[in-house]
Amino acid sequence: SLDATRRWMFVAHYTSGTISVLPMDGAGATQTIQFRATPSRPLLSELADRQEAPHAHCVIPHPSNRWVVACDLGLSTVFSFSFNEQTGILEGGMDDERHYRGD
């Protein structure tokens, strides 16, 4: 998906479980990855029968362009990030303890 300025592309990498932010040039072509996040927590034991690893499913920016959510099917979690539209950096989210349920 694209941010509100159409200058940044958000990508969910299902197999690796990572999400990326790529800058877009004026013609709409992607440039080198600006930001990448990978979940660093274990799977929940109750998901072991159907999930073997994190699987980033989608990344969606909020219409205000201040927030981004990323859904992970393998972790059964929705992560929220603050988004800096000047730098393309996401903060919070996958390494933020507020998103971790430690059973």
Secondary structure as GFF3:
##gff-version 3
##sequence-region A 1 103
A	DSSP	beta_strand	8	13	.	.	.	ID=ss1
A	DSSP	beta_strand	18	23	.	.	.	ID=ss2
A	DSSP	beta_strand	35	37	.	.	.	ID=ss3
A	DSSP	three_ten_helix	45	47	.	.	.	ID=ss4
A	DSSP	beta_strand	56	61	.	.	.	ID=ss5
A	DSSP	beta_strand	67	72	.	.	.	ID=ss6
A	DSSP	beta_strand	77	84	.	.	.	ID=ss7
A	DSSP	beta_strand	89	92	.	.	.	ID=ss8
A	DSSP	three_ten_helix	93	95	.	.	.	ID=ss9
A	DSSP	three_ten_helix	97	99	.	.	.	ID=ss10
###
